[in-house]
Amino acid sequence: MDRSGRPLRVRGEAGMVADVVKRIRRCGEGGITYGYILLYIALSSGQIFFNKWVLSSKQINFPYPVALTLLHMLFSSVLCFVLTKVFKIIKIEGGITSEIYLTSVVPIGAMFAMTLWLGNSAYLYISVAFAQMLKATMPVAVFFLGTAAGLEAMSCRMFVIMTVISIGVVVASYGEISISWIGVVYQMGGVVGEASRLIFMEIFVKRKGVRLNSISMMYYVSPCSALCLFVPWVFLEKPKMDSSGPWNFPPIILGLNCLCTFALNLSVFLVISRTSALTIRVAGVVRDWVVVLLSALIFSDSKLTIINLIGYGIAISGVVAYNNHKLKKEASQIKSGGTAKTEDQERSQDVQVVLIPQKENT
């Protein structure tokens, strides 16, 4: 008996039950987290295939990448407004003044529109697998633009990493059976646009001091991107759509495509809210391999060769080294700042800093 008059055995059993409950709860939370990661990989890969199918399928007959991207941005703008202002399910963070909007949000929105426009246009000329291989040059573009903007510093380690990635992409391109240089130009233009967007976002966070989660950023950026896409659509694609006859495009398929795009962005938000920005990077590498391998089975124009896979493997090893270098750099900055952060605080910061991670040309 203890002082309270209860048997010690009962108290011990109660403690064991509490431990079991805690373990079950942890397993449940871990299962939910892994479920979100798998959902992100599935939605991200599926959206790439969905876009390719909509743009290149003769059954859908919608070879208009600007129009498709414009629909995505309009749908995202409306749905963000409904969720945040009408139903108020998600809270939009403030701090965006007119000066910040014009100098930061507008350039980000313009680069975002450029990335999606050119990236989706590439699907009309090159295979999904080859497009993913070209996207591996993203760290190279980000690094050199960041160096020009004073955000990165050249070092021997980074030079070696950039060289490895570049060699890998060159080898993968050499192994491509049929290359459309128009498609290559479109995709590399999309890479430059995405790299520019990431640089603007880093300036937005570091120099402007504004931190927004991905949903809040979508709320501000989507209307701007839609406006930027509306102009080229009017002059480049609308005349073609008018000349092809009455607009009898399948609304259900296009609407489902837009819904999947928004679901992808929501899954990014959910993954980062439960893990970290690094998890998205790692999941992105897994996703890239899934897309490359599955596209060879799904689409007839995706024909992989041994040289393709060897080159892409070399490039991905460079990408992994780049992500590892960035992680160590961020960790050293936190340590040098003398601020000890809990896991929840770091996770909260990741939710704020990662502003719409790279979309899959949606």
C-alpha positions, 0 to 999 in steps of 0.5 A, a space after each residue: 500500500 502507498 500513502 494514498 491507500 492504493 495498491 502499488 500494483 494498481 498504480 504500476 498497471 495504470 502507468 503501463 496502460 498510459 505508456 501503451 496509449 502513448 505509443 499507440 498515439 505516436 504510431 497513429 501520428 507517424 502513420 498519418 505523417 507517412 500517409 501525407 508523404 505518400 499522398 504528396 508523392 502520388 498527387 505530385 506524380 499523378 498531376 504530371 501524368 494528368 497534365 501530359 495526358 490532357 495536353 497531348 491526348 487526341 481524345 481530350 483535344 486540349 493542346 493549350 498549355 497557357 489556357 490549362 495553367 490559367 484555369 489552374 490559377 483561376 481555380 486556385 484563386 477562387 478556392 483560396 478565397 472561399 476557404 479563407 474568406 467565406 468558410 474561414 477554414 484556413 487563416 490567411 496571414 497578414 503583413 502584405 503591404 501594397 509596396 511588398 505586393 508590387 516589389 515581391 509578390 508580383 515578380 514571384 507571380 510572374 515567374 510562377 506563371 512563366 514556369 508553369 507556362 513553359 513547363 507545360 508547353 514542353 510536354 507537347 514536344 518532349 516526353 515526361 521522363 526527359 522533362 524530369 531529367 532536364 529539371 534536375 538542372 534546377 539546383 544549378 540555375 538556383 545556385 548561379 542566380 543566387 550567386 548573382 543576387 548575392 545570396 550564395 557564395 561560390 566554393 569548390 564543393 558547390 562547383 563540384 556538385 554543380 559539375 556533377 549535376 550538369 554532367 549527369 543531365 548531359 549524359 541523360 540527354 545524350 541517351 535520349 532517342 529523339 530530342 526536340 530542341 523546341 521542347 528542350 528550350 521550353 523546359 529549360 526556360 521553365 527551369 530558369 523561371 522557377 529558379 528566378 521565382 525561388 530567388 525572389 522568394 528568398 529575398 522576400 523572406 530574408 530581406 522583406 522579413 515576411 513569412 507566409 505559409 504555402 496556402 497564404 502565398 497561394 492566396 496572394 500569388 494565384 490572382 497575379 499569376 492568372 493575370 500574367 497568363 491572361 495576356 499571352 493566352 489572349 494573343 497566342 492561344 485564344 485565336 487558335 481555340 476560336 479557329 478550331 471551332 466551338 469550344 466543346 472541351 470536356 469541363 469535367 476532366 478540366 475541372 478535375 485537373 484543376 481540383 487535383 492541382 489544388 489538392 497537390 498544393 494542399 498536400 504540400 502544406 500538410 506534409 510541411 506542417 507535420 514534418 519539415 521542408 527537407 522532407 519535401 525535398 527528399 520526397 521530391 527525389 523519390 517522386 522524380 524517380 517514380 515519374 521517370 520509371 512510370 512514364 516509360 510504362 504509361 506513355 508511348 513517347 517515353 522510351 528509356 535507355 541505359 544511358 538515360 538512367 545512368 545520366 539521370 542517376 549521376 544528376 540525382 546524386 548531385 541533387 542529393 549532395 546539394 540538398 545535404 549541403 543546404 541542410 548543413 548550411 541551414 543547421 550551422 546558421 541556426 547554431 551560429 545564431 545561438 538559438 535553440 529551437 524545439 522540434 515544433 518551432 523548427 516545423 513551424 518555421 518550415 511551414 512559414 518559409 517554404 512558399 509554394 514548393 516547386 509545382 509540377 508544371 501544374 
